[in-house]
């Protein structure tokens, strides 16, 4: 059971750490008021790039997880494969219902 939990947490950390790094980049580097002139407030699409990067991180993580599921099924490691499948379904359901 410890091995399954460790496997689950490592795969989840592989997703969460890049997303946290992207959030920190957004928080510390993005200034929405850099293009403002006096009281003239201008809106930019700066956060859109961060949203697209977050989506790319999730998509690439999902592709890597699907590849690992197939690889583990070929190696006959069904327990780890089902843990990965559960994690993939969990993340997809989270994205569908909460975003």
C-alpha positions in Angstrom: 0.0 0.0 0.0 2.9 2.4 0.7 4.3 1.8 -2.7 0.9 2.7 -4.3 0.6 5.9 -2.3 4.2 6.9 -3.1 3.6 6.2 -6.8 0.4 8.3 -6.7 2.0 11.2 -4.9 5.1 11.3 -7.2 2.8 11.4 -10.3 0.7 14.1 -8.8 3.8 16.2 -7.8 5.0 16.0 -11.4 1.8 17.8 -12.3 1.5 20.2 -9.4 5.1 21.5 -9.2 5.2 23.0 -12.8 1.8 24.5 -12.2 3.0 26.1 -9.0 6.1 27.4 -10.7 3.9 28.9 -13.4 1.7 30.6 -10.8 4.8 32.1 -9.1 6.0 33.4 -12.4 2.6 35.0 -13.0 2.4 36.4 -9.4 5.9 38.0 -9.4 6.5 38.9 -13.0 3.2 40.0 -14.5 2.2 43.6 -13.9 -1.2 44.6 -15.5 -0.4 48.3 -15.2 2.8 48.5 -17.2 1.0 49.9 -20.2 -1.1 52.4 -18.3 -0.5 56.1 -19.1 -1.7 58.3 -16.3 -5.3 57.6 -15.6 -5.8 55.8 -18.9 -6.2 52.2 -17.9 -5.4 49.7 -20.7 -6.2 46.0 -20.6 -3.9 43.4 -22.1 -4.2 39.7 -22.8 -1.2 38.9 -20.6 -2.9 36.3 -18.4 -4.0 34.4 -21.5 -0.5 33.2 -22.1 -0.3 31.9 -18.6 -3.6 30.0 -19.1 -2.3 28.5 -22.3 0.9 27.4 -20.7 -1.0 25.8 -17.8 -3.2 24.0 -20.3 -0.1 22.8 -22.2 1.4 21.5 -18.9 -1.7 19.5 -18.2 -1.9 18.1 -21.7 1.7 17.0 -21.8 1.4 15.5 -18.4 -1.7 13.6 -19.6 0.2 12.3 -22.7 3.1 11.2 -20.5 0.7 9.5 -18.1 -1.1 7.7 -20.9 2.3 6.5 -22.3 3.3 5.3 -18.9 -0.1 3.4 -18.5 0.5 1.6 -21.8 4.2 0.9 -20.8 3.2 -0.6 -17.5 0.4 -2.7 -19.0 3.0 -4.1 -21.4 5.3 -4.8 -18.5 2.4 -6.6 -16.7 2.5 -4.1 -13.8 -1.2 -3.7 -13.5 -1.3 -2.1 -10.0 0.8 0.9 -11.1 -1.1 1.1 -14.3 -4.5 1.3 -12.5 -3.1 3.9 -10.1 -2.1 6.0 -13.1 -5.5 5.5 -14.8 -7.3 6.5 -11.6 -5.1 9.7 -11.4 -5.8 10.5 -15.0 -9.5 10.1 -14.6 -9.4 12.1 -11.4 -7.6 15.0 -13.1 -9.9 14.9 -16.1 -13.0 15.0 -13.9 -11.6 17.8 -11.9 -11.0 19.8 -15.1 -14.5 19.1 -16.4 -16.4 19.9 -13.2 -14.4 22.7 -11.6 -13.1 24.8 -14.6 
